[in-house]
Amino acid sequence: MKPSARLALSIALAISPAITFASQGLAQQKNCMACHAAATRVVGPSFKEIAAKYATSDDAAAGLSERIIKGSTGRWGVMPMPANPQVTPDEAKALAAWILQQK
């Protein structure tokens, strides 16, 4: 990467605190990994199962973002997903996008 492009990227990231990049680290920080894992069921479905279930849904990211924050019941059986009010809307959007990439 050219130095000028690297500088522009650094500046953009520094002045855009609302941008949240999701990763397994954010999922661990927000306690997602207490109930979910990448490829195997724990308490809830794996991230791969979630990505596969919603792969063809146009509104998957928005729906997942909402369920990450508000919780849900009945989508994966009787075990409810608790609400996660500590997750901000930007973090929920980033986490949903990351989960949907876990195919």
Stockholm file with secondary structure:
# STOCKHOLM 1.0

chainA/1-103         MKPSARLALSIALAISPAITFASQGLAQQKNCMACHAAATRVVGPSFKEIAAKYATSDDAAAGLSERIIKGSTGRWGVMPMPANPQVTPDEAKALAAWILQQK
#=GR chainA/1-103 SS CCHHHHHHHHHHHHTCTTCCCCCHHHHHHTTGGGTBCSSSBSSSCCHHHHHHHTTTCTTHHHHHHHHHHHCBSSSSSSSCBCCCTTSCHHHHHHHHHHHHTCC
#=GC SS_cons         CCHHHHHHHHHHHHTCTTCCCCCHHHHHHTTGGGTBCSSSBSSSCCHHHHHHHTTTCTTHHHHHHHHHHHCBSSSSSSSCBCCCTTSCHHHHHHHHHHHHTCC
//
